[in-house]
Amino acid sequence: MSSPAGARAHWSSRWAFILVTAGSAIGLGNIWKFPYMTGTNGGSAFVLVYLACIVGIGVPLLMAETMLGRRGQGNPVDAMRSVAAEAGAARLWQVVGVIGIVGAALILSFYSVVAGWILDYTVLAVQGFGGMDKEDLAATFAALLADPWRLIGWHTAFMLLNLVVVIGGVTGGIERANKILMPALFAIVLLLLGYGIAAADMPAAVRFMFHFEPQAISAPVILAAMGHAFFTLSLGMGAIMTYGSYLERGTSIARTCLYITVADTGIALLAGLSIFAIVFAQGLEPAAGPGLILQTLPLAFAHMPLGNVVGVLFFVLVAFAAWTSGISLIEPATAFLVERFGIGRKPAVAVVCFVAWSIGIAVALSFNLWSEIKLFGLNIFDLLDTLTTKMLMPLAGLLIALFAGWVMKRAHAAEEIGLHGGAFRLWYGTVRYVSPVAIALIFLNVIGVIG
């Protein structure tokens, strides 16, 4: 059963919750995925639709998941069982928590490998990309993927970075780390933005991202923006629900979720402006896709003034963002082991990290020694990515919206959210009707049924 409310750890303040939850949301999706998706989906058209989806889908769902965590006062499984019992609903609703915990652990296993790429490139940036051309950078990345020991080494290093933080507990570990990492992350973004304004082509970046062209909006752009708005806030994988369970009552969920969304979206927009200012200044292609930060940007760093310094700052920024997200992926399963089985926090964290690390080894090998192993035509990395981000996360998000909007008693939702009158009706109507339809469309798009 979930712990009594008084026995649970809580964040030291509302701002601590905002920092750690923003840290969960701000990750590779903001600094890697958002810029390349903007570049490949028409620039400003994607940005505009994305911002509308953040407001219309992301914020209401973020509020709903936070609400369920605080109401249930437990890890995702026990929290959902508690709120289901309060609503007179079946215990089967606790499967939402199971999906979140399993999804987070699986995401951590391959996220750690990708974060290892960033750590490797941070070292390369310190050494300098000077003299490297497009072919050299492509060969550098191919060599990284082909080296199993190098991949496993960086994967292990990243996992250890997360372990030492989470093992310290809610306030002594997670909160303390985010109080350092998040301000540092914001500072680096502002430094890069300053460089983009002073020495790169910021006007071109602003035109690309914000000069609205209605004709560029299409069904694929809308679906891509909807999907990214959902995934960028770490919804549906238990982290938000777990963090919400540590939030003191009396703290406004609506207001804190708004601040978190502003921070998450602001970082994505500022990172996009900084990246595209550098890309345009060097005459490179903004629609470079997933290779934008590992091949296109290093090419820019190799040929621009102060390229070594800017390159190091950039990859440290991405590493910090990956770290704050990695921390949040460990906590749901850790809380479950501690609260359900009475395991001490340190061994619980060790178990979660060891399981994710072990699966991550298979992920690392799927790029080289095990590259021929396919399941459903996918290697291990792509299989886990598809299973989690394209199936488990949307499914959990859909169930959260349905529970909050249709199963949970309206009076309890109103009491927990803290909104009144028209504001509550708007949120409630969105979660009941708009969110389920939007998530269903996202799911159908990512599995290829529509698009």
N, C-alpha and C positions, 0 to 999 in steps of 0.2 A: 504493500500500500504506500501511497505518497506520504511524505513526512508531514507532521503538523506544521501549520504556517509559521508558528513561533520558532520552530527548530531549524528552519531553512536559512541558509546563508542569503544575504541580500546585498545588492549593490549599495555602496556608501552614499550615493546620491543619484538624482535623475540624470545628471550630466555623465556620471560613470556609465549608466545604462546606455545613454546615447552614444558614448565613445565606443563601448564594446560591441554594440549592435551595429553601429556604422562600420566598425572594423570587420565584423562578419560579412557585411554586405559589400564593402569595398575590397575587391580582390582582383584577380586576373581578368575578370569580366569587365571591369571598369577601364583598365589601362591597356589590356591586350585586345579583348573581344569587341568592346564598344567602338574604338577607333577603326578597326578593320571592317566591322559591320557597317559603320557609317560610310566608309570608303567604297564598299562594294554595293551599297544600296542607295546611291544617289545623293549622299551628303545631306543637305538641309531637309529633304523630304523625310528621310529616315529619322533625323533628329526631332523634327516637329511631331511626328506620329509617336515616337518613343516618349517624348515628354507628356503627350496627352495620355498615353497608356500608363505611365507612371502614376499620374494623378487619378485616372479612372479605374485602374486595376491594381497597381502595386500598393498604393497607400491603404485602400480599404482592406486588402488581404493581409498586409503587414499588421494592421490594427487587429484584425480577427485572430491571427495566430498568436500575437502577444497577449490578447485578451484570454484566450483559452489556456495559455501557460500560467498566467497569473491567477485565473479562476481555479485551475486545477491544482496549483501549488505542488508540482512534482515533475519528474522527468516526463518526456512526451507520452509514454505508454500509460503511466499512472495518472497523469494529468487528464488525458482523454477518458480514462475509465472513470475518474472522479466526476468530470463535468457531464458525462453520459448518464451516470447514476443520478446526478442532481436533476437532469432533464427527464428522468424516467425512461431513458433509451437503452438499447441493448449494449452489453459490454463489448460487443463486437467492434464498436467504434474505436476501441483502443488499438485496432489495427493501423489507424492513422499514425500513431506514435511508433509502431513497429516499422512501418514504411519509412518514416523519417530517420529513425536510428540506423536502420540497415543502409538506407540511401546515403546518409552522411558518411558512414564508415567506408562504403565502397567508393564514394567520391574522393575521400581523403586518400585512398590508395593510389589513384591515378593522378590526382591533383598534386600529390607530393612529388611524383616523377616529373610532371611539367614544371613545378616550382624549382626542381633540381636543375632544369635547363636554365632558369633565370639565375640561379646561384653560379652556375658555370659561366654564363655570359657576363655576370658581374665581375668575375675574375678576368675574363677576356677584355672587358672594358678598362679595367685598371692597367692591363698590359698595353692597351691601345689598339684600335682598329686601323691605324694609319697604313696606307699603301694597299689595303685590301680592296679588291673589286668585287663585282657581283658574283662571279664564278668562285672566287676565294671564299666568300661568305656562305654560298650554297654548299661548298665542299666542307666548310667548318661545321655547319649544322649536321650534314650527313655523317661526318666523322663522329660527332657526339652521339648520334642515334645508333651508330654501328658499334659503339664501345660499351658492352654490358657492365663492366666494372666501374666505368666512369659514371654511367647512369645510376647504378645502384649506390655508389658512394655519395653522390649528391642527394639522392632520394633519402638515404639514411641520415645525412646531415640535416636535411629539412625536417624530417620526422623528429629528430632529437631536439631541434629548436622548439618545436611545438610541445613536446613532452615536458621539457623543463619549465615551461610556462604553466601549462594546465595542471601539472602536479602540485603547484603552489596554491591551488584553490580558487574560489570565486573572486575574492577581493585581493588576496595576497599574490595570486598568479595572473589570472585573466585580466582583472581590472587594472592592476599595476602595470602590466605589459602594454595594454592599450593606451594608458595615460602617457606612455613614452612614445610608442610607435605611431599613434594617430597624429599627434602634433608634428612629429618629425615628417610624416607622410605629407601632411598639408604644407609644411614649410618647403619641402622639395618640389612639390607641384608648383608653388608660387615662384620658386627660383627658376624652374624650367619655363614657366609662363613669362617671367621677366626676360629671360634670354630670347624667347620667341618674339617678344615685342621689340627688343633692342637690336637683335642681330639676325633674325630670320624674317619670314614673310607672313606676319600675323594678319595683315589685311586679306590676303588670299585665303588663309585659314578661316577667318570670320565669314567671308563670302561663301566659302564651300559649305560651312556648317549652318549658317543662319540666313542666307539669301534664299528665301522660300520660292520654290518653283512648283506650283500646284500640279502641273502636268507630270511631274516625276513620281507622284504618289500612285502606287499600283497595289494590287492585292498581295503580291509577294513582299513588298516593302512593309505594308501594314502588318502582315503576319510575322515578319521578322522582328519588327519593332515590338509587337505584343509579346512575343516570346522572350526577347531580351529584357523587357520591363519586368516580367515575372521572375526570370532567373537572377537578375542583378541584385535583388533584395534578399537573396538566400531563402526564399520562401519554400515551404514544403519539405524541408529536410531536418526538422526538429530543432535546429539551432535557435531560431527565433522563439519557439515555444519554451525551450529550456531557459533561455535568457529572460523571457517574460516571467517565468516562475520565480525569479530572483528579484523582481521589481516590487518595491514597497507599494502597499495600497495607499490610495490618496494621491499617487502620481498620475497625472493625466496621460492616458495612453495615446489619445489623439494628438496632443501637442508633441509628445516625445517622438512618435512615429513620423510626424511631419518634419521635425528636425533631422531625424535619421535619413529620411528620403532626400531632404535638401543637401545633406552632406554627401550622400552616395551619388546623387545626380550631379552635384557641383564638381566633384572630383572627376567624374567621367567627362563632363564638358570641358573642364580646364585641361585635363590630360589630352583630350582630343585636339583642342586648339594648339597646345604646345607641340604635339606630334605633327600635325598637319602644317604648322608654320615651318617646321624644320624640313618636312618632306617637300613642300612647294619651293622653299628657298634653294633646295638642291636640285630642283627639276625632276623629282622622282614621282613614281606613280602612287596616288593615294588609294587606289583600288587593288592593293597588293595582296589582300586577303590575310589569312592567318600568319603569313610570313612577314607581316608589316614590322613587328618589333624585333624579330630575330635575324632578319636579312635586309630589309629595306632601310630601317633606321640605322643599324650599324654602318651601312654604306654611307649614309649621311654623316654620321659621326667621324668617319674616316677622312672626310673631305671638307669639313666645316671648321671655322675658327673656334678654338677651345673645345674641339670635338671630344677629346679625352675626358675633360672635366664634365661636360654635359652627359656623355655616355655613362660615366660612373654614377652620376646623380640619377639618371634615368633608371638604370638597372637596380640601384639600391631602392628607389621608389617602388618598382615592381616587386622586388623581393619583400619589402615591408608589407605591401598590400597582400601578397600571397600568404605571408606569415599570419597576419591578423585573421584571415579567413580560415587558414588551417587550424588555428586554435579553436575556432567555433565548431569545426567539424568533429572534434574529439569529445566535446562536452556532453552532447546528448547521450551517447552510449556510456560515458563515464558516470553520469548522474543516474542512469538506469541501473548499472551494476552496484553502485553504492546504496541506492535507496531500495531496490528490490531484493538484493541478496546480502546486504550488510557488509560488502567488501570494503576495505579501507580505500581511501581515495588514491593513494600512491600505487598499490597493485592494480586498481581498476584502470587507471590511466595507462599503466604499463601493458595491461592486457589489450586494451583498445589499440594502442599504438603498434603493438607487436602484430596483431591480426592485420591491421591496415598495411603495415610495413611488409609483411609476408606476401600479401596480395600484390603490393606494389612491385615486388621483385619480378613476379610473373608479367606485370605490365611493362617493366623495363626490358625484359627479355623478348617481349612481343615485337620490339623494334629491330631485333637482330637474331639471336640464336633460335628463338621460337617464332620467327616471323611467318613461318609456313603453317603454323597452327591456326585454324580458322573454325569458328563456330557461327553458323548462320551466315557464312561468308565474311565475317568480321574477325580481325585479330583481337587479342585480349583487351587492349586499350580501347578500341572502338566499341567492343561489346559492352564494356563497363560504362562507357560514356553514354551509349544508347540506352542501356537499361536504367541508368539513374536519371540523367538530365532529360531524356525524352519520354520516359515512362513513369518511374517512381515519383519524381518531383511533381509533375503535373497531376498525377493521380492523388497524391497527398494534398496538393493545393486545392483540387476540386472537392475532395472530401471535407477539408477545413471550411471552405465556403458553404457547402451544403449543410454542415453541422451548425455553423454559426448563424446561418440565415434561416434554416428550416427546422432544426432539432432543438437547439438551445432555447430556453424560454426567453421571450423578448425582454421581459423585465430584468432578467439577469444580465443579458447583453447590454442593456441600457445602463444598468448599475455599474458594470465593469468598465465599459468604454468611457462613460462620463460625458457623453454628448446629450443634448436635449433638443426638443422641438424639431425644426426642419433639418438641422445638422444631423441628428440621429436618424431621421427618416431617410435622408439622402444616403448615409452610410449603409443603413440596413437594406434599403432597396438595391443598392449596388451589389452588396454581398449576396443577396438572394437571387438576383436576376442577371446582372451584368457579368459578375465574376465567373459563375459557372459556364455561361455561354462562351466567354472569352477564353477560359482555360480549355474548354472542349475544342475550340478552334485551334488553339496553340498545339494541343495534343495531335489533332488530325493533320496539322501542317508538318510537325516534326516527324511523324511516321509516314509522311508522303501521300496521305489520302487526298489532301487539298494543297494548293500552293501555286 
